[in-house]
């Protein structure tokens, strides 16, 4: 057990096949070594065995909060969902904000661990330190929004006041490989297929009921000092300052016009580096400004909701009247995000602002990842242009009418193209000899930062432990926003070390679990003070950074045991020297991946992408058999056969 502050020292282990619930404490050494949330979740998943089938009963689906979740700490409303991904085959963690992470803590839990497969659909009801499995047969087949409303009617609680609901839609039920979990009003654990695993287990929703009972710090004075420093940093930041900073004013979509001007916005399946470049070459009506945060705020913004303990309020709730098949449709939703707008807009060959809102809303209701969904349709559009999908009908660039319909068809895995797209980029590429059309790394497609423009994102995508991802190590903070200092986005040297530093830092914040946006203002000093103040520990900055390294290496070690090595730390050929060079402000640029990998591996102390056994020993990782690789490179990485 652990007596550290910030923990409830209670985890529920739920066997869905048996319909049983058991309760356990948290090992004190694990709490110290892996912090919580992401780190502790990966440890739980690792103990289940890296060789499990992602869509088998032995795969663990772990919902874990951290020692700062649900506390007075700013931006501490997050929770990690950790599992083996059905999309990539790697370990994955996907986080969402809102209030469910805080309410899970307030209800008496640090985590919920689900294994097995229910014979009939169920949902888990959590209250006062107890978990009850309830019948969900009447909810199966419903969208997320109707599921949420139906559950609120049948339980004694008020949604948004003392009730949080994390649910899947038809996408998860039908095992779309990039199905997600939607929390409350459109906050998604979006990437890696966590909703697919949840659907495979027959778990429709997790319902958490609790009043506000924030954990108190073990060392109030230290916590107060850290909290005050953090609040001051947030208020003084050009990015996070409430009602002034770019993130507070425009949400994540503040980046749309910025990356467009840099020629760092992948467009038309990443063939172009901005909508302007595509427009100039193709003469088409395509303009990223139409789906930008500025345009959204000026024309369709109706509210600015926030998450637990967050002064920034980056969520931008919008309302549009969208036309679909001659019918006017009213849509009100709160997740008009940069990544979603990129994938379902410019990367798919259009910039219809209101149609993007409708598509995001449908993805959320169906419970499928907006990034992957948009990128799958962009991939299909390019393949159709090349005649690779003639037998299943194909898609045309910017055909928003068909895109809107395709979202539900993918979620229900209708025969033909929808079922193919539900499998994800890697499986499409293998089935259709379409590797040149895929923008995936380890099976997961890229978000909205072009690695020909932002070289840090290139090495970040390649070495991400969960497939292409900007949130493993957010180097655009330095490359675009100058946090903690400005670096040249087009320069590759030094990006290996920079990326590793961001990866380690984000492993810490994900394990606290607090929002990454705090890192635009806060640094390791504020992290240490708040962590020590809450838990009662006395770790140094170096010791906390060592924990971040340990977590990142544990994930990489898991993937090594699955069979991943340096060959998998790749990028789509499109972004490399022999691919498609950048245009406009990125004229002639490509991503120098191999040079950055060499620098990155040397800094990490890895051997061709594999964690050597000496590194495991150095970091105190004493789980599993080891990789069998030594620092002198004398042994090969394990295979997956």
C-alpha positions as CSV (number, residue, x, y, z in Angstrom):
1,X,0.0,0.0,0.0
2,X,1.0,3.6,-0.3
3,X,0.5,6.4,2.2
4,X,1.6,9.1,-0.2
5,X,-0.6,12.2,-0.3
6,X,-2.8,12.6,-3.4
7,X,-3.6,8.8,-3.6
8,X,-6.7,7.1,-2.4
9,X,-4.7,3.8,-2.3
10,X,-7.6,2.0,-3.9
11,X,-7.8,0.3,-7.3
12,X,-10.7,-1.8,-8.6
13,X,-9.9,-4.9,-10.7
14,X,-12.9,-5.9,-12.7
15,X,-13.2,-9.3,-14.5
16,X,-15.9,-8.7,-17.0
17,X,-16.1,-12.3,-18.0
18,X,-16.7,-13.4,-14.4
19,X,-18.7,-10.3,-13.5
20,X,-16.6,-9.9,-10.4
21,X,-15.0,-6.9,-8.8
22,X,-12.0,-7.0,-6.4
23,X,-10.1,-4.2,-4.7
24,X,-6.4,-3.7,-4.1
25,X,-3.9,-1.2,-2.8
26,X,-1.1,0.5,-4.8
27,X,2.4,-0.7,-4.3
28,X,4.4,2.1,-2.6
29,X,7.5,1.5,-4.7
30,X,5.5,1.6,-7.9
31,X,3.9,4.9,-6.8
32,X,7.3,6.4,-6.3
33,X,8.9,5.0,-9.4
34,X,6.1,5.4,-11.9
35,X,4.2,8.4,-10.3
36,X,0.6,7.4,-11.3
37,X,-1.8,7.7,-14.3
38,X,0.3,7.0,-17.5
39,X,3.3,5.6,-15.7
40,X,1.4,3.3,-13.3
41,X,-1.0,2.4,-16.1
42,X,1.8,1.2,-18.3
43,X,3.2,-0.8,-15.4
44,X,-0.2,-2.6,-14.9
45,X,-0.5,-3.3,-18.7
46,X,3.1,-4.6,-18.8
47,X,2.4,-7.0,-15.9
48,X,-0.5,-8.4,-18.0
49,X,2.1,-9.4,-20.6
50,X,3.2,-7.7,-23.9
51,X,2.2,-10.8,-25.9
52,X,-1.6,-10.5,-25.3
53,X,-4.0,-10.1,-28.1
54,X,-5.3,-6.5,-28.1
55,X,-8.7,-7.8,-28.9
56,X,-8.6,-10.8,-26.5
57,X,-9.8,-11.2,-22.9
58,X,-6.4,-10.9,-21.4
59,X,-5.7,-7.4,-22.6
60,X,-6.0,-5.0,-19.8
61,X,-7.9,-1.7,-20.1
62,X,-6.7,0.6,-17.3
63,X,-8.3,3.9,-16.3
64,X,-5.8,5.5,-14.0
65,X,-5.6,9.0,-12.5
66,X,-2.5,10.5,-10.8
67,X,-1.5,12.0,-7.5
68,X,-2.4,15.5,-8.7
69,X,-5.7,14.5,-10.5
70,X,-8.7,16.1,-8.9
71,X,-6.7,18.4,-6.6
72,X,-6.4,22.1,-6.5
73,X,-3.5,21.8,-9.0
74,X,-4.2,23.8,-12.1
75,X,-5.4,21.8,-15.1
76,X,-5.7,18.6,-13.1
77,X,-8.9,17.1,-14.5
78,X,-7.3,14.5,-16.6
79,X,-7.2,10.7,-16.6
80,X,-5.1,8.1,-18.6
81,X,-6.6,5.2,-20.4
82,X,-3.8,2.6,-21.0
83,X,-4.0,-0.6,-23.0
84,X,-2.4,-2.6,-25.8
85,X,-3.5,-0.9,-29.0
86,X,-5.5,-2.8,-31.6
87,X,-4.4,-0.2,-34.2
88,X,-0.7,-0.3,-33.6
89,X,0.1,-3.3,-31.5
90,X,2.1,-1.1,-29.1
91,X,1.3,-0.1,-25.6
92,X,-0.8,3.1,-25.8
93,X,-2.2,5.6,-23.4
94,X,-4.9,8.2,-24.3
95,X,-6.0,10.9,-22.0
96,X,-9.1,13.1,-21.7
97,X,-10.0,16.2,-19.7
98,X,-13.2,17.3,-18.3
99,X,-14.3,16.1,-14.8
100,X,-14.3,12.3,-14.9
101,X,-10.7,11.9,-13.8
102,X,-11.3,14.2,-10.8
103,X,-14.6,12.5,-9.9
104,X,-13.0,9.1,-10.0
105,X,-10.5,10.4,-7.4
106,X,-13.3,12.0,-5.4
107,X,-15.3,8.7,-5.5
108,X,-12.4,7.0,-3.7
109,X,-10.3,5.5,-6.6
110,X,-6.9,5.8,-8.2
111,X,-7.8,3.4,-11.0
112,X,-10.2,0.9,-12.6
113,X,-8.6,-2.2,-14.3
114,X,-10.8,-4.1,-16.7
115,X,-10.0,-7.6,-18.1
116,X,-12.0,-10.3,-19.6
117,X,-15.1,-10.0,-21.9
118,X,-18.7,-9.6,-20.8
119,X,-21.2,-12.1,-22.2
120,X,-23.7,-9.3,-22.5
121,X,-23.1,-5.5,-22.5
122,X,-22.6,-3.8,-19.2
123,X,-21.6,-0.4,-17.8
124,X,-19.7,0.2,-14.6
125,X,-21.3,2.4,-11.9
126,X,-18.7,3.9,-9.5
127,X,-19.6,5.6,-6.2
128,X,-18.2,5.8,-2.7
129,X,-15.3,3.4,-3.2
130,X,-17.5,0.7,-4.9
131,X,-17.9,-0.5,-8.5
132,X,-21.1,-2.2,-9.6
133,X,-21.7,-3.7,-13.1
134,X,-25.1,-3.0,-14.6
135,X,-26.9,-4.2,-17.7
136,X,-26.2,-2.1,-20.8
137,X,-28.1,-4.2,-23.4
138,X,-30.5,-1.3,-23.9
139,X,-27.6,1.1,-24.6
140,X,-25.8,-1.1,-27.2
141,X,-26.1,0.5,-30.6
142,X,-26.8,4.0,-29.3
143,X,-24.5,6.9,-30.0
144,X,-22.5,8.5,-27.2
145,X,-24.8,11.5,-26.7
146,X,-28.0,9.3,-26.4
147,X,-26.1,6.9,-24.2
148,X,-25.2,9.8,-21.9
149,X,-28.8,11.1,-21.7
150,X,-30.3,7.7,-21.1
151,X,-27.9,6.9,-18.3
152,X,-28.6,10.2,-16.6
153,X,-32.3,9.4,-16.6
154,X,-31.8,6.0,-14.9
155,X,-29.2,6.8,-12.2
156,X,-29.7,9.1,-9.2
157,X,-27.3,11.9,-10.3
158,X,-27.1,15.0,-12.4
159,X,-24.8,15.0,-15.4
160,X,-22.2,17.8,-15.1
161,X,-22.8,18.4,-11.4
162,X,-22.0,15.2,-9.6
163,X,-22.1,12.7,-12.5
164,X,-19.5,11.9,-15.2
165,X,-19.9,9.4,-18.0
166,X,-17.2,7.9,-20.2
167,X,-18.8,6.0,-23.1
168,X,-18.3,4.4,-26.4
169,X,-20.4,4.6,-29.5
170,X,-21.1,2.2,-32.4
171,X,-17.4,2.6,-33.5
172,X,-16.2,0.9,-30.3
173,X,-19.0,-1.7,-30.4
174,X,-18.1,-2.7,-33.9
175,X,-14.3,-2.7,-33.1
176,X,-13.2,0.1,-35.4
177,X,-9.5,0.0,-34.7
178,X,-9.3,3.7,-33.9
179,X,-12.5,3.9,-31.9
180,X,-12.3,6.2,-28.9
181,X,-13.9,6.9,-25.6
182,X,-15.9,10.1,-25.2
183,X,-16.1,11.8,-21.8
184,X,-18.9,14.2,-21.0
185,X,-19.2,16.9,-23.6
186,X,-17.0,15.7,-26.4
187,X,-13.7,15.2,-24.5
188,X,-12.0,12.2,-26.1
189,X,-9.5,9.6,-25.3
190,X,-9.0,9.8,-29.0
191,X,-6.0,7.9,-30.1
192,X,-4.9,4.3,-30.3
193,X,-8.2,2.5,-30.3
194,X,-9.0,2.5,-26.6
195,X,-12.7,2.5,-27.5
196,X,-12.2,-0.5,-29.7
197,X,-10.8,-2.5,-26.7
198,X,-13.7,-1.2,-24.5
199,X,-16.2,-2.4,-27.1
200,X,-14.5,-5.8,-27.4
201,X,-14.9,-6.2,-23.7
202,X,-18.6,-5.4,-23.9
203,X,-18.2,-2.4,-21.7
204,X,-20.5,0.4,-22.9
205,X,-19.7,3.1,-20.3
206,X,-18.2,4.0,-17.0
207,X,-20.4,6.2,-14.8
208,X,-18.8,8.0,-11.9
209,X,-20.9,9.7,-9.2
210,X,-19.3,11.9,-6.6
211,X,-19.5,15.2,-4.9
212,X,-16.3,17.4,-4.8
213,X,-13.8,16.0,-2.3
214,X,-10.4,17.2,-3.3
215,X,-7.4,15.5,-1.7
216,X,-5.5,17.8,0.6
217,X,-1.7,18.2,0.3
218,X,0.6,16.3,2.7
219,X,2.9,19.4,2.8
220,X,0.6,22.4,2.5
221,X,3.3,25.1,2.5
222,X,5.3,23.5,-0.3
223,X,2.2,22.8,-2.3
224,X,1.0,26.4,-1.8
225,X,4.4,27.8,-3.0
226,X,4.2,25.6,-6.1
227,X,0.6,26.4,-6.8
228,X,1.2,30.1,-6.6
229,X,4.2,29.9,-8.9
230,X,2.2,27.8,-11.4
231,X,-0.7,30.3,-11.4
232,X,1.6,33.2,-11.9
233,X,3.4,31.5,-14.8
234,X,0.1,30.7,-16.4
235,X,-1.2,34.2,-16.0
236,X,2.0,35.7,-17.5
237,X,2.2,33.4,-20.5
238,X,1.3,34.7,-23.9
239,X,-0.1,31.3,-24.6
240,X,-2.1,30.4,-21.5
241,X,-3.0,33.8,-19.9
242,X,-6.8,33.6,-19.1
243,X,-8.9,35.6,-21.6
244,X,-5.7,36.9,-23.3
245,X,-3.4,34.1,-24.3
246,X,-3.7,32.5,-27.7
247,X,-4.8,29.2,-26.2
248,X,-7.4,30.8,-24.0
249,X,-8.8,33.0,-26.8
250,X,-8.8,30.6,-29.7
251,X,-8.3,27.1,-28.3
252,X,-5.9,24.6,-29.9
253,X,-7.1,26.0,-33.3
254,X,-5.0,29.1,-32.7
255,X,-2.3,27.1,-34.5
256,X,-4.2,26.7,-37.9
257,X,-3.2,30.1,-39.3
258,X,0.3,29.9,-37.8
259,X,1.2,26.5,-39.3
260,X,-0.4,27.6,-42.6
261,X,1.9,30.6,-42.8
262,X,4.9,28.5,-42.0
263,X,4.0,25.9,-44.7
264,X,3.8,23.4,-41.9
265,X,0.2,22.3,-42.4
266,X,-0.1,18.9,-44.1
267,X,-2.7,19.3,-46.9
268,X,-4.3,16.8,-49.3
269,X,-2.9,13.7,-47.6
270,X,0.3,15.6,-46.8
271,X,1.3,16.1,-50.4
272,X,1.3,19.9,-49.8
273,X,2.7,21.8,-46.8
274,X,-0.2,24.4,-46.8
275,X,-3.5,25.1,-48.4
276,X,-1.9,28.1,-50.1
277,X,0.6,25.8,-51.8
278,X,-2.2,23.4,-52.9
279,X,-4.3,26.3,-54.1
280,X,-1.5,27.8,-56.2
281,X,-0.7,24.5,-57.9
282,X,-4.2,23.1,-58.3
283,X,-6.2,26.4,-58.6
284,X,-8.8,25.1,-56.1
285,X,-10.9,26.9,-53.4
286,X,-9.0,25.8,-50.3
287,X,-8.1,28.1,-47.4
288,X,-7.1,27.1,-43.9
289,X,-8.2,30.4,-42.5
290,X,-11.8,29.3,-43.0
291,X,-11.4,26.6,-40.3
292,X,-9.1,28.6,-38.1
293,X,-9.6,29.5,-34.4
294,X,-9.9,33.2,-35.3
295,X,-12.7,32.5,-37.8
296,X,-14.4,30.1,-35.3
297,X,-14.3,32.7,-32.5
298,X,-15.6,35.5,-34.7
299,X,-18.5,33.6,-36.3
300,X,-19.7,30.5,-34.5
301,X,-18.5,30.6,-30.9
302,X,-21.3,30.3,-28.3
303,X,-19.5,29.2,-25.1
304,X,-16.2,28.5,-23.5
305,X,-16.5,25.6,-21.0
306,X,-13.6,24.5,-19.0
307,X,-12.2,21.4,-17.2
308,X,-11.6,20.9,-13.5
309,X,-9.4,23.5,-11.9
310,X,-8.5,25.2,-15.2
311,X,-8.3,28.9,-15.7
312,X,-7.4,28.7,-19.4
313,X,-10.7,27.5,-20.8
314,X,-9.3,26.3,-24.2
315,X,-12.6,24.5,-25.2
316,X,-14.5,26.4,-27.8
317,X,-18.2,25.4,-28.0
318,X,-19.7,26.3,-31.4
319,X,-23.1,26.2,-33.0
320,X,-23.6,25.9,-36.8
321,X,-26.4,25.4,-39.3
322,X,-25.0,22.9,-41.6
323,X,-26.6,21.7,-44.8
324,X,-26.5,18.0,-45.6
325,X,-28.3,16.4,-48.5
326,X,-30.5,19.5,-48.8
327,X,-31.5,19.5,-45.1
328,X,-30.5,22.2,-42.7
329,X,-29.0,20.6,-39.5
330,X,-28.3,22.4,-36.2
331,X,-25.1,21.3,-34.5
332,X,-23.8,22.5,-31.2
333,X,-20.6,20.9,-30.0
334,X,-17.5,21.8,-28.0
335,X,-14.5,20.2,-29.7
336,X,-13.6,22.3,-32.7
337,X,-10.0,21.4,-32.3
338,X,-7.0,22.1,-34.4
339,X,-6.1,18.4,-35.1
340,X,-9.7,17.6,-35.9
341,X,-10.2,20.5,-38.2
342,X,-6.9,19.7,-40.0
343,X,-7.7,16.0,-40.6
344,X,-11.4,16.5,-41.6
345,X,-10.7,19.7,-43.4
346,X,-7.5,20.7,-45.3
347,X,-5.9,17.3,-45.3
348,X,-9.1,15.9,-46.9
349,X,-9.1,18.6,-49.5
350,X,-11.6,21.2,-48.3
351,X,-12.1,24.0,-45.8
352,X,-15.8,24.1,-45.2
353,X,-16.0,25.4,-41.6
354,X,-19.6,24.3,-40.8
355,X,-19.2,20.9,-42.4
356,X,-16.1,20.2,-40.3
357,X,-18.2,21.0,-37.2
358,X,-20.8,18.5,-38.3
359,X,-18.2,15.9,-39.0
360,X,-16.5,16.3,-35.6
361,X,-19.8,16.0,-33.9
362,X,-20.6,12.8,-35.8
363,X,-17.2,11.3,-35.0
364,X,-17.8,12.0,-31.3
365,X,-21.2,10.6,-31.3
366,X,-20.1,7.5,-33.2
367,X,-17.0,7.3,-30.9
368,X,-14.2,7.3,-33.5
369,X,-11.0,9.3,-33.5
370,X,-11.4,12.5,-35.6
371,X,-7.7,12.5,-36.6
372,X,-7.6,9.0,-37.8
373,X,-11.0,9.3,-39.5
374,X,-10.1,12.3,-41.5
375,X,-6.7,10.9,-42.4
376,X,-8.3,7.6,-43.5
377,X,-10.6,9.5,-45.8
378,X,-7.7,11.6,-47.2
379,X,-5.8,8.4,-47.8
380,X,-8.8,6.9,-49.6
381,X,-9.2,10.0,-51.7
382,X,-5.6,9.8,-52.9
383,X,-5.9,6.0,-53.5
384,X,-9.1,6.7,-55.5
385,X,-7.3,9.2,-57.7
386,X,-4.8,6.4,-58.4
387,X,-7.4,3.8,-59.2
388,X,-6.6,1.6,-56.1
389,X,-10.2,1.6,-54.8
390,X,-12.2,1.2,-58.0
391,X,-13.9,-2.0,-56.8
392,X,-15.3,-0.4,-53.6
393,X,-16.4,3.0,-55.0
394,X,-13.7,5.3,-53.7
395,X,-13.9,8.9,-52.5
396,X,-13.3,12.3,-54.2
397,X,-11.3,15.1,-52.7
398,X,-13.3,17.5,-50.6
399,X,-16.6,15.6,-51.1
400,X,-18.1,16.7,-47.7
401,X,-21.5,15.1,-48.4
402,X,-19.9,11.6,-48.7
403,X,-17.5,12.3,-45.9
404,X,-20.4,13.1,-43.5
405,X,-22.2,9.9,-44.4
406,X,-18.9,7.8,-44.4
407,X,-18.4,8.6,-40.6
408,X,-21.4,6.6,-39.6
409,X,-20.7,3.9,-42.2
410,X,-17.2,3.4,-40.8
411,X,-18.6,3.2,-37.3
412,X,-21.0,0.5,-38.3
413,X,-18.4,-1.2,-40.5
414,X,-20.6,-1.4,-43.5
415,X,-19.3,-3.7,-46.3
416,X,-16.8,-2.4,-48.8
417,X,-14.9,0.9,-48.3
418,X,-16.2,1.7,-44.8
419,X,-15.1,-1.7,-43.4
420,X,-11.7,-1.3,-45.1
421,X,-11.2,2.2,-43.7
422,X,-12.2,1.0,-40.2
423,X,-9.0,-1.2,-40.2
424,X,-6.6,1.8,-40.2
425,X,-3.8,2.9,-42.5
426,X,-1.3,0.0,-42.0
427,X,-3.8,-2.7,-42.8
428,X,-5.2,-0.7,-45.8
429,X,-1.7,-0.2,-47.1
430,X,-0.9,-4.0,-46.8
431,X,-4.2,-5.0,-48.4
432,X,-4.1,-2.6,-51.3
433,X,-0.4,-2.1,-51.9
434,X,-0.8,1.5,-50.8
435,X,2.2,2.1,-48.6
436,X,3.0,5.3,-50.6
437,X,-0.4,6.6,-49.6
438,X,-0.1,6.0,-45.9
439,X,0.8,8.8,-43.4
440,X,1.2,6.3,-40.6
441,X,4.0,5.6,-38.1
442,X,3.6,2.2,-36.4
443,X,0.1,2.1,-37.8
444,X,-1.1,5.4,-36.5
445,X,-1.4,8.5,-38.7
446,X,0.2,11.8,-38.2
447,X,-1.4,14.9,-36.6
448,X,-1.3,18.4,-38.0
449,X,2.4,19.3,-38.0
450,X,4.5,18.7,-41.1
451,X,7.9,17.2,-40.4
452,X,9.3,18.9,-43.5
453,X,8.8,22.1,-41.7
454,X,9.1,21.2,-38.0
455,X,12.0,18.7,-37.8
456,X,11.5,18.0,-34.1
457,X,8.1,16.6,-35.0
458,X,9.8,14.3,-37.5
459,X,11.9,12.6,-34.9
460,X,9.0,12.9,-32.4
461,X,6.6,11.0,-34.7
462,X,9.2,8.3,-35.5
463,X,10.2,7.6,-31.9
464,X,6.8,8.0,-30.3
465,X,5.9,4.8,-28.4
466,X,2.3,4.9,-29.4
467,X,2.6,5.6,-33.1
468,X,2.7,9.0,-34.8
469,X,1.9,11.6,-32.1
470,X,2.6,15.2,-31.2
471,X,1.7,14.7,-27.5
472,X,4.6,12.4,-26.7
473,X,7.0,15.2,-27.1
474,X,5.5,18.6,-28.1
475,X,8.5,20.2,-29.8
476,X,6.3,22.8,-31.6
477,X,6.3,24.5,-28.2
478,X,9.9,25.5,-29.0
479,X,9.7,25.4,-32.8
480,X,6.6,27.6,-33.1
481,X,5.9,29.2,-29.7
482,X,9.4,29.7,-28.3
483,X,8.8,27.7,-25.1
484,X,11.0,27.4,-23.2
485,X,13.1,29.1,-25.9
486,X,12.8,29.5,-29.7
487,X,14.6,27.1,-31.9
488,X,14.8,27.0,-35.7
489,X,12.0,24.6,-36.9
490,X,14.0,23.8,-40.1
491,X,17.2,22.9,-38.3
492,X,17.6,19.1,-37.5
493,X,20.7,19.2,-35.3
494,X,19.9,19.1,-31.6
495,X,16.3,17.9,-32.2
496,X,17.0,14.4,-31.0
497,X,18.0,15.7,-27.6
498,X,15.2,18.3,-27.5
499,X,12.6,15.7,-28.4
500,X,13.8,13.3,-25.7
501,X,13.6,16.1,-23.1
502,X,10.0,16.9,-24.1
503,X,9.1,13.2,-24.1
504,X,10.5,12.8,-20.5
505,X,8.7,15.9,-19.3
506,X,5.4,14.9,-20.8
507,X,5.7,11.4,-19.3
508,X,5.8,13.2,-15.9
509,X,2.8,15.5,-16.5
510,X,0.8,12.6,-18.0
511,X,1.5,10.6,-14.9
512,X,0.5,13.4,-12.5
513,X,-2.1,13.6,-14.6
514,X,-2.3,17.2,-15.5
515,X,-2.9,18.9,-18.9
516,X,0.1,19.3,-21.2
517,X,-0.9,22.9,-21.8
518,X,0.5,23.8,-18.4
519,X,4.0,23.2,-20.0
520,X,3.5,26.4,-22.1
521,X,4.0,28.2,-18.8
522,X,5.2,25.9,-16.0
523,X,8.5,23.9,-15.8
524,X,10.2,21.3,-13.7
525,X,10.5,23.6,-10.7
526,X,6.7,24.1,-10.4
527,X,6.2,20.4,-11.1
528,X,8.5,19.4,-8.2
529,X,7.0,21.8,-5.7
530,X,3.4,20.7,-6.5
531,X,4.3,17.0,-6.5
532,X,6.3,17.1,-3.3
533,X,3.7,19.3,-1.6
534,X,0.8,17.0,-2.5
535,X,2.5,13.6,-1.9
536,X,4.8,14.6,1.0
537,X,7.9,13.4,-0.9
538,X,11.1,15.3,-1.2
539,X,12.3,14.5,-4.7
540,X,14.7,16.7,-6.6
541,X,14.3,18.0,-10.2
542,X,16.8,15.4,-11.4
543,X,15.0,12.6,-9.6
544,X,11.6,13.6,-11.1
545,X,13.1,13.8,-14.6
546,X,14.6,10.4,-14.0
547,X,11.1,9.1,-13.4
548,X,10.0,10.6,-16.7
549,X,12.9,8.7,-18.4
550,X,11.9,5.5,-16.6
551,X,8.3,5.7,-17.8
552,X,9.4,6.4,-21.4
553,X,11.9,3.5,-21.3
554,X,9.3,1.1,-19.8
555,X,7.0,1.8,-22.7
556,X,9.8,1.3,-25.3
557,X,10.8,-1.9,-23.5
558,X,7.2,-3.2,-23.7
559,X,7.2,-2.5,-27.5
560,X,10.7,-4.1,-27.9
561,X,9.2,-7.3,-26.4
562,X,6.3,-7.1,-28.8
563,X,8.9,-7.0,-31.7
564,X,9.4,-3.3,-32.4
565,X,12.9,-1.9,-33.0
566,X,14.6,0.9,-34.9
567,X,13.2,-0.2,-38.2
568,X,9.8,0.9,-36.9
569,X,11.0,4.3,-35.9
570,X,10.2,5.5,-39.4
571,X,8.3,8.2,-41.3
572,X,6.2,8.0,-44.4
573,X,8.4,8.2,-47.5
574,X,6.6,11.3,-48.5
575,X,8.4,13.4,-45.9
576,X,11.9,12.1,-46.6
577,X,14.6,13.0,-49.0
578,X,13.3,11.1,-52.0
579,X,9.7,12.0,-51.3
580,X,7.8,15.2,-51.9
581,X,9.7,18.3,-50.9
582,X,8.1,21.2,-49.0
583,X,6.7,24.2,-50.8
584,X,6.3,27.9,-50.1
585,X,8.0,28.9,-46.8
586,X,9.2,25.2,-46.6
587,X,10.4,25.2,-50.2
588,X,12.7,22.2,-50.9
589,X,12.6,21.0,-47.3
590,X,12.5,17.3,-46.2
591,X,13.0,15.6,-42.9
592,X,16.5,14.4,-42.1
593,X,15.3,11.4,-40.1
594,X,18.3,9.1,-40.1
595,X,20.6,11.9,-38.8
596,X,18.2,12.7,-36.0
597,X,17.7,9.1,-35.1
598,X,21.4,8.6,-34.6
599,X,21.5,11.6,-32.3
600,X,18.4,10.6,-30.5
601,X,19.5,7.0,-29.9
602,X,22.9,8.1,-28.6
603,X,21.2,10.5,-26.2
604,X,18.8,7.8,-25.0
605,X,21.4,5.1,-24.8
606,X,19.4,2.8,-27.0
607,X,20.7,0.3,-29.5
608,X,18.8,0.6,-32.8
609,X,15.7,1.6,-31.0
610,X,16.0,-1.1,-28.3
611,X,16.5,-0.5,-24.6
612,X,19.7,-2.4,-23.6
613,X,19.6,-4.3,-20.4
614,X,22.1,-1.9,-18.7
615,X,19.7,0.9,-19.3
616,X,16.9,-1.0,-17.6
617,X,19.2,-1.7,-14.7
618,X,20.3,2.0,-14.5
619,X,16.6,3.1,-14.4
620,X,15.5,0.5,-11.9
621,X,13.1,-1.3,-14.3
622,X,13.0,-4.8,-12.8
623,X,10.0,-6.2,-14.6
624,X,10.0,-8.7,-17.4
625,X,12.8,-10.7,-19.0
626,X,14.9,-7.9,-20.4
627,X,15.5,-7.3,-24.1
628,X,18.6,-9.4,-24.4
629,X,20.4,-6.4,-25.9
630,X,23.6,-4.9,-24.5
631,X,25.0,-1.4,-24.9
632,X,27.8,-2.7,-27.1
633,X,25.1,-3.8,-29.7
634,X,26.2,-7.4,-29.4
635,X,22.7,-8.8,-29.3
636,X,19.7,-8.5,-31.5
637,X,16.2,-7.2,-30.5
638,X,13.6,-9.9,-29.9
639,X,11.4,-10.9,-32.8
640,X,7.7,-11.1,-32.8
641,X,7.4,-14.6,-34.2
